[in-house]
Amino acid sequence: MDRPLIAVIGDAMKSSNPAIAKQAGRELGAELARRDCRILVFSSSENFIEWEVVQGYRSSNKKLSPASIEIRYPPTLHSLFPGEKPDDPAFVRRQQTGDWEASIYPSFAEIDGLVLLGGAYTTKIAGLLAMGSKTPIVTLGGLGGSAYQVWGFLKSDRNSLTTE
């Protein structure tokens, strides 16, 4: 069985406490690495939570397998993560055509789970799509933003929210 591919979407600045949201992103990345998950992110910009998640993932002191971090991005959001070298085997980069949404939404056919943290419109739509496709979701709703809205949607759908 392949290692699970977990997509992470959000924006710490859209959370109720950006400093705590950024810390949560780093801790989340480290934990996903420890659990031997692959991660899927959509930007290498410091403006989005993916940047923090990748920093945490890489700081886990675990030797990263090839293709552990997948980045799908539109042409306007290309840059390397700190410490990433061109052709770094831990990273897989797939430049998508079109805009931001064209990078995110088609990936739902391939992911095994989704984590939402903070965020705005795109985070909300990603959460709704995951709900509709029965993709496992973890929302860090306590940090506000659209992740909180999605948590509310999950909470009101008695057939989808579990204590797990």
C-alpha positions in Angstrom: 0.0 0.0 0.0 1.3 3.5 -0.9 1.9 5.9 1.9 -1.2 8.1 2.3 -1.3 11.4 0.5 -2.6 14.2 2.8 -3.4 17.6 1.3 -3.1 20.7 3.5 -4.9 23.9 2.7 -5.2 27.1 4.7 -3.9 30.5 5.6 -2.7 31.4 9.1 -3.4 35.0 8.6 -7.1 34.2 8.2 -7.2 32.4 11.6 -8.1 33.9 14.9 -4.4 33.7 16.1 -1.9 33.7 13.3 1.1 32.9 15.5 -0.6 29.8 17.0 -1.9 28.8 13.6 1.7 28.9 12.2 3.0 26.9 15.1 0.1 24.4 14.6 1.1 24.1 10.9 4.7 23.3 11.8 3.7 20.7 14.4 1.2 19.2 11.9 3.9 18.9 9.3 6.3 17.2 11.7 3.6 14.7 12.8 2.6 13.8 9.2 6.3 13.1 8.6 6.6 10.9 11.7 3.5 9.0 10.5 5.2 8.4 7.2 2.5 10.3 5.2 3.2 12.1 2.0 1.9 15.7 1.9 0.4 17.7 -0.9 0.7 21.4 -0.8 -0.2 24.1 -3.3 2.2 27.0 -2.7 5.7 27.6 -1.5 4.7 31.1 -0.4 5.2 32.2 3.2 1.7 33.7 3.0 0.0 30.3 3.2 0.0 27.5 5.8 1.6 25.1 3.5 4.9 26.9 4.0 4.8 26.2 7.8 3.7 22.6 7.2 6.6 21.9 4.9 9.0 23.5 7.4 7.7 21.2 10.2 7.7 18.2 7.9 11.3 18.7 7.0 12.3 19.4 10.7 11.0 16.0 11.9 14.5 14.5 11.9 13.1 11.7 9.8 15.0 10.8 6.6 12.5 11.8 3.9 11.7 9.3 1.2 11.7 10.4 -2.4 8.5 12.1 -3.5 7.4 12.8 0.1 6.3 16.4 -0.6 4.2 17.1 -3.6 3.6 20.7 -4.8 1.0 21.5 -7.3 1.0 25.2 -8.2 -0.1 27.7 -10.8 2.7 29.6 -12.7 2.4 32.7 -10.4 3.4 30.8 -7.2 6.7 29.1 -8.1 9.5 29.3 -5.7 11.6 26.8 -3.7 11.1 26.2 0.0 14.0 27.1 2.3 16.7 24.5 2.1 15.1 22.9 -1.0 17.5 22.4 -3.8 16.6 22.1 -7.5 15.8 18.5 -8.3 15.6 17.6 -4.6 14.3 14.0 -4.5 12.0 14.6 -1.5 10.0 17.0 -3.6 7.7 16.4 -6.6 6.7 19.6 -8.4 3.8 19.7 -10.8 3.0 23.1 -12.3 -0.7 23.2 -13.2 -2.2 25.4 -15.9 -4.7 28.0 -15.0 -5.2 29.6 -11.6 -5.1 28.6 -8.0 -8.3 26.6 -8.1 -7.1 24.5 -11.1 -4.2 23.4 -8.9 -6.3 22.4 -5.9 -9.7 20.9 -6.8 -8.7 18.3 -9.4 -6.3 16.8 -6.8 -9.2 15.5 -4.8 -9.3 12.4 -7.0 -5.9 11.4 -5.6 -5.8 12.4 -2.0 -6.4 10.2 1.0 -7.2 13.0 3.4 -7.4 16.7 3.9 -6.3 19.0 6.7 -7.8 22.6 6.9 -6.3 25.3 9.0 -7.6 28.9 9.0 -8.1 30.0 5.4 -10.8 31.8 3.5 -12.9 31.0 0.4 -10.7 28.3 -1.1 -10.4 26.5 2.2 -14.1 26.5 2.6 -14.8 25.2 -0.9 -12.1 22.5 -0.5 -13.8 21.4 2.7 -17.2 21.2 1.1 -15.8 19.2 -1.8 -14.1 16.8 0.6 -17.4 16.4 2.5 -19.2 15.7 -0.8 -16.6 13.1 -1.9 -16.4 11.5 1.5 -12.7 12.4 1.8 -11.5 12.2 5.4 -11.1 15.7 6.8 -9.4 17.2 9.8 -10.3 20.8 10.5 -8.4 22.8 13.0 -11.6 24.8 13.5 -10.5 26.1 16.9 -8.2 28.5 15.1 -11.0 30.2 13.2 -11.1 31.0 9.5 -13.0 28.9 7.0 -11.7 25.8 8.7 -14.1 26.7 11.6 -16.9 27.1 9.1 -16.2 23.6 7.6 -16.1 22.2 11.2 -19.6 23.7 11.7 -20.8 22.0 8.5 -19.4 18.7 9.6 -20.9 19.1 13.1 -24.3 19.7 11.6 -24.0 16.6 9.4 -24.6 14.0 12.0 -23.6 11.2 9.6 -20.1 12.5 8.9 -18.5 13.7 12.2 -16.9 11.2 14.5 -14.8 11.5 17.6 -11.9 9.9 15.7 
